[in-house]
Amino acid sequence: MEANSEYAVQMHGITKVFGTFKALDDVDLDVRKQSVHAILGENGAGKSTLMNVLYGLYSADEGEVFLNGKHVDISNPNDAIAQGIGMVHQHFMLVDNFTVTENIVLGDEVTSFAGVLDPKKAREKVLEIVNEYGFDVDPDAKIEDITVGMQQRVEILKALYRGADTLILDEPTAVLTPQEIEKLIQIMRDLVSKGKTIIIITHKLKEIMSSADECTIIRRGKYMGTVDVSKTNETELANKMVGRNVNLHVDKKPAKPGEVLLSIRDLHVKDERGIEQVNGLNLEVRAGEIVGLAGIDGNGQRELADAINALVKPESGTIAIRGEEIQATTPRNVINHSVATIPSDRQRWGLVLPFSVAENTVLERHGEERFGKGISLDYSKVNEFAKGLVEEFDIRPAGCFDHAAGGLSGGNQQKVIIAREVSGEPDVLIAIQPTRGLDVGAIEFVHKALIRERDRGAAILLISLELDEVMDVSDRIAVIYAGQIVGEFEQGAITEEQAGLLMAGGGAE
């Protein structure tokens, strides 16, 4: 397709190589003016790389970029901003103790004739933008005092303040409640009606269907086509993305809960600042069931998981495995009580990236006699053990047991962690954000693994910020707010909207 002024963005023949790895291979993107355009692809498919080229964070090795039909050269983010491109990253770049106004004007301050910041004029200018686009934002509020959804609006306002006509939103709904997601979709539609163009990078098919006009699919660095969202469905999008049929819904038999394996009573835990984050929490998880913890990030989930794993000492309360208290002991004692954990950050907490896959599979079990004696590992036995897990869990590439874990894709790194944690057949499995950043194919695998462990008789506590995941996978749903369980429901007994209200501190009605 030739350059055309009907399109806000056109990227033709974009190729980007990192060393020997071709991240993008002759990729095209054509985004119509005043539309919401989604970019969909598996982990490592190249969608973020493509947007980083557009925003000037990367330079393409081949290809051309056109904005409004005109050829442009974008070598850095300043070039992109000057050309009317704005980007809102998944992890917000805000200063917590600054006000909304201060964050919006930071780096492009409104100054007096002497070059000194003029707070009054800055506030007036921010208010003009807030009112123009109908954003419900207090310009005087501090970032640390507003919701995640409100912080996202501040990031969007930052881009609009700098004159953005095209906005790139990277995983924009990752940490939002259902109500906040609805609000964001309405904001995107309002911006489009006011002449803006939106590009979203997302894994969430449901939100593509509800918000996007067109969707471009990238698979393994190659352009697979662009579809009219009104003429497709979630299943078709998923299949095009991964190149095979994907089951988007969790197939499972009804749970058969047994004895209580994990019991938490009147738990109080403070964070590193001395602020109480878990406030009298009570929860039980039985053998053969998955209890999903639904909540907005920052409501005590991290502190609860750390307390279960004896990484922090509770102020009071008890955590028991099969009736035996383990709080305030040691992580090794927790492991010895047959508790396994899939951590929230696979690269930071789950793996030693320079170590081989084989070494990572025995991180917590290296003292077992079958893997060696004393501090010495029998690498032939370790490798043989790892080979079995690589095959059983379809960790790719095949035969990667001797590869550095850091060289694997995110989805395959997660498979290594899951293989390690479930291979010991734990009584209790704590799964913290187990599908974070994964594509639908990898998500399908993780969910099947959790169901398989449940059916084996494990008690599983699923801590996830993805409400649809909690609703779909869990047998019982516990909603956490301000460090307390504010409601427990059997699967199907509560809607996403009702759960979202509870997560935000409201009622379920």
N, C-alpha and C positions, 0 to 999 in steps of 0.2 A: 504493500500500500504506500502510495506517495504521501508526502507531507500535505496536511489538510487543515485549514484554519478552523474547521468544525470540531477539532479535537484539542483538548487542553494539553494533553501529553501524548507524544508518540515516541516510542523507543524501538528502533529497527536494527535487527542483526546484532544485538548486544551479546558480546562474548567476554567472559572474565575468567582468567586462569590464575590460580594460586599454586605456584610450584608446578607439580605435575597434575594437579587436580583442576579439571575444568568445571567451575561452579556454574557458569552460564554458557550455553552453546547456541548461539544464533537465535536469541530470544526476541520476540516482538511483543510490544504492548501498545494498545491504542485506547486511550481513555477519552470518552466524549465529554464535552463541556457540560457543566451543571448536571453531573450524574454522580452516583456512588458506585465505584468500581472495586470489586474484591479481587485479591490475588490469593490463590489457594495452591497449596502444595505440601508434600510430606516434609518432615524435618530434613534439612540439607538439600532440599529441592532447588534452592536458589532465589526464593521470593524476597527474602530480606536483602540479599546481595543486590538484586535488581533495584530495590528501592534505595539502597545505599549509594548506588551509582547515580540515581536520579537526584539524590540529596547532596551529592558531591563528597561523600565519605570514601568512596572508591572511584577509581578511573577505569573505564571500560578499556579492554585491549582492542576490541573491534566494535563497530556499530555507531549509530548516530542518535541524537536526542533532538526532538522538535517540541517547542512549546508554542501553542496557538499557530501552528503551521510554519514557524520560523526555526531554522537550525540554531542551536545554542551549544556553547561549551561550558560545562559546569565542572570546575576542578576542586571546589571546596564548598562547605555549607554556606559561606557568605555569598558565593555566587548564586547558589540555589535560592537563598532568601531574597537576594536582589532581583531574581527572576520570578518571584512570587510563589516559591515553593516553601511550605512549612512542614515540619515533621514532629509528631508527638510520639515519643518513645514509650515502650511498654513500662519501663521504670522511670517514673517522673523525675524531672530535674529541677526540683524546687527547694528553696531554702526554708526550712521548717519554722524558724523564728522570725521570718520576714512576713509582712502583710501581703495580701493578694496584689495590691498595687505595686509594692516594691518588687515582687517577683515578676510581674508582667513587664515592668519598664527596665529591669536589670539588664545592663549591657547596652541599652538604648534609652538612656535617661532623659527626662525633660529637665533642662537646666535654665537658670537665669542668665542674664547678660554676663555675669562674672564666671560662668561655668559651674555654678553650684547647683546641686539638685533642688528643684522647686517642687516640694511635696504637693502643694495645692494644685498646681497645673498638671502634675502627673496624675493625681486623683481625678481631676476633671476629664482628662483625656481617656483614662481607663473607663470612667463612667459613660462617656460617649459611646465607646465600643460595646460595653455591657448593655446599654439601652438599645443600641442599633440592632444587636443580634438577639435581644430578648433573653439574655442569660440571667439566671437567678443567683447572683454572686455578690457578696458583701466586699467591697474594695478595701475595707479596713480590717477584715478578719485576718488572723494569723493562720498560716498554712497548717500548723500543728493542731489547730482547733476546728478544722473543717473536715468533712467526709472525703473518702477516696474519690467518689463521683464528682464532688465539687472541685477537688484538686485537678482532676482531669479537665474540667471546664476551664480552669485557670491556664493549663498548658495550651488548650485550644485558643484561648484569648491572647496568650503570648504570641502565637503565630499570627493571629489576625491583626494584632497591634503592629506587627512588622510588615503588614501588607500582603499576607499570603492569599493567593487566589486558589491554589491547589493545596490541600491538606493531606498528608500521609499519616495514617493512624496505625501504629504497630500493636497488634493484639489488643484492641481498645477495650474489650469487655472482660479481660482476664480476671480482674479483682472486683467486679461490680455485682451488686444484687440484681435480681430480676427487674425491680423497679428502676434502678439506675440505668440498666441496659435499655429499657423502654425510653427513658429520658434521653439517653445518648442518641438512640436512633431518631428520635424526634428532632434533636439538635442538628443531626446530620441532614435531615430532610429540610429543616428551616434554612440551614446554610446553603444548600443547593438552590432553594427557592430565591435566595438573595444573590445568586450568581456564582457561588463557590463550587469547586469540584473536590470530591472526596475519594481517596484511595485507601482501602483498608486491607491490612495483612491479618488474616485470621485463620484459625483451625476450626472455628465453630460454624458448622454448616447451617444450623438453625438460624443463626444471625445473618448469614449471607442471604438466606431465603427471605428474611424479614426486612433487610435493609438495602441490599445491593440491586442495581439495575443490570449490571453485567459482571461476569466473573471470568478471569483469566486463570487457566490451570497450567502449572509448571510441574514437570516430573523429571527428576534427576537432571536438572539444568536445561531441559529442553521444553520448548513451547508446545503445549498439547492442544491449544485452542482457546477460544473465548466464546462463552455461551450467554444467551439471554436468560437471566435468572427466572423470569416469569414463565419460561418454557421448559424448565427442568425441575428436578427435585433433589433432596438430600442424598438419596441412594445413588442416583446417577452421577452427582458431583463426586461422591466418595469413590466410586468405582473408577472414574476418569483420573482421579488424583493418584491412586495407588496401582492402577492397572489390573485390578482383580475385583471380584465381588467381596464387599465388606458388610458384615452384620452390624448395623448401627445400634441395635438394642440388645441388652444383656439377656441371654437365654439361660434360665436357671429354674431348678425345681424349688418348691417351697422349702424354707428352712425348717430344720428339726432341732431347735435349741435344746441343749442338754444342761449340764451343771454350770454354775457361774465360775468362770476361770479368771476373769479380771474384775476386781471390785474396788471402786474408788469411793471413799466416804469423807464428806465434809473437808475437802482438800482446799488449802489456801497456799498460794505460791506467789512470791514477789519476783519482779524482774531485776535486772542488774542495777537499775536505778533505785531500787527499794520500793517500787510502786506495786501494789497488789494487782495481779493480772488474773489469777484464779481465785475465785471468791466463794468458798463453800460449795464446791462442785461435787455432785453425786452421780455415779454412773456405774452400770454393770454390763459386762459383755459375756455371753454364754458360749459354750462350745457349740460349733455348728451354726453360727450366725454372724452376719456382718452388721455392725452398728456404725452408721455414718454420722459423723459430726459436721453439721452444717453451720457455718458462721462466716461473717466478714472478717478478713484478716485483722489481727490485732486484738482479738477478744479472748485471748488466753490459750489459744491452740498450741502455740510454740512452747509456752511454759508448762502446759499439761504434758506434752510429749516428753519434754526434758525431765520432768519429775518422774514419769513412768520409767524412764531409762536411767534414773539416778544421776543425771547430769547436773541437777540442782536439788537443793534440800528444801522441802516444803516447810512453811511456817507451822503448819499443823495439818491434821487429817491423816488418813491412811490409804495406801495402795497395796492391794493384796493379790497374789497369784495363787489360786487354789487354797485360799484362806491364809496364806503365809505372807506377812507384811514384808515389802521390799523397799519402801520409801527410805530415803536417806542412807542407802547402803552403797553399793558400787555398781558401775555398769557391768562388770564381770559377773557379779552376783545376779543381776537381772537376766543376763544371757544364760547363766546356769539354771535359772528358773524357767527355761524354755520360752523366753520372750525374744522374738526377732523383730527388727525394725527396718522398713524401707524409708530412708531419710528424705527430707523435703528437697534437698539440693544434692543431686547425684554426684556432681563433680567436687563439691566442697566437703561433703560429709559421707558420701557413699563409696567412693573409690580413691585409691592412690593412683593417680593418672599415669605416672611414669612406670608403675609396676605392670607386669604382664597380666593378661586376663586370668591365667592360672593362679598367680599369686593373689589376685584380688578375690578369687573364689574361696580362699582359706584364711582370709584376714582374721576372722574371729575364731578359727578352729585350728590354727597352726599348732596348738599344743596337743592335739589328738594323736595318739600313738600311730594311727594308720598313715599319718603324713610325715612321720619322722620321730626322732628321739631328742628330748631336751629342746635346745634352741635351733637344732639343725633340721632342715627340711629335706625329705627325700623327694627330689624334684620329679623323679620318674613316677612316683605315686601321685604327687600333686597334679602333674600334667595329665595323667590318666583320668583322674577325677574330673579335671576341668574339661577334657575332651568329651566326657559323657554329658556334662551340663551344656556345653556348646551345641552338641547335637540335639539333646532333649528340648532345649529352649530356643532352638533355631537362631543362635547368636551368629551374626554375620560380620565379616565374611566367614565361610566355612573353614574350620581348622585354625581359627584365630586365637587358640589358647595361649600361644607364645607371643602374640601381638601386645603392644602397649595399650592399656585400656583407654588412654587419652586419644588414641587414633580411631576409635570406634565412633559411630554416629550416636546421637543422644538416645535414640530408641534402643540401640544395641547395648549401650552402657547401662540403661535401665534393666535390660534383660539379664545382664551379668549380676546386678544387685539382687534382683528377684530370685534368680537361680541360686545364689549363695544363701539368701535368707530362708528360702523354703526347703532347701535340700536337707536341712536338719529336722524337718517336720516339727516346727515349733507348736507349742500349745496356744500361744498368743502371738498374733502378728499385728504390729502397729504400722499401718500404711499411710504415710504422710505425703500428700500431694503426689501420688504414685504415677499420674499421667501428665504431670506438669511439662508443658512444652512439647508434648508428643502429638504426632499426627494420628488420624483415625485408625490406621492399620496397627500402629503400636498400642494405641489405647485399647483396641479390641483384644490384643494379646494380654495386656495387663489385667483387664477385667476377667478374662477367662481364667487366668492364674489365681486371682482372688477367689473366684467361685470354686475352683478346684480345691483350694485350701480349706474353704468353708465346708465343702462336702466331705473332706477328709476328717473333719471334726475340730478344726482350729477355731478359736475365738478371734475375730478380726475387728479391729477398730480402724475405720477409714476416716482420716482427717483430710478434707479436701475443700478448697475454695470454689470448686466447680459444683454448683448446686445441682445441675442436671445429672452429674455423675453420682452424687450422694443419693438423689431421688431414684436413680435407675438401678444402682448396684446394691444398695443397702436393704437389709431385711427390716431394720428398725432405724428410725431417723431421730437423732437428738440434736436440738438446736441450741447453740451456745451464744450467749450475749453477756458482755461485761463479766466474763469469767464464771458464769453460772449456766446450768442447763435450764432453759426456760420452757422447754416442751419436749416430750417424747412421743413418737407416733409410729405405728406400724406402716410399712410401705403401702402406699395407696390411700392412706387416711388423711393426707394433707397435700394441698396443691403447692406448686412452686411459689405462687403469689403469697399464700398464707405463710409459707416458710420464710420468704423474703421479708415480710413484715416483722416476724419474730426476730429475724437476724438483725433488723434495724432498731429493735427495741419496742416494736408495736405489738398489737394483738393479732391473733390468728384469724379473727373474724373479718 
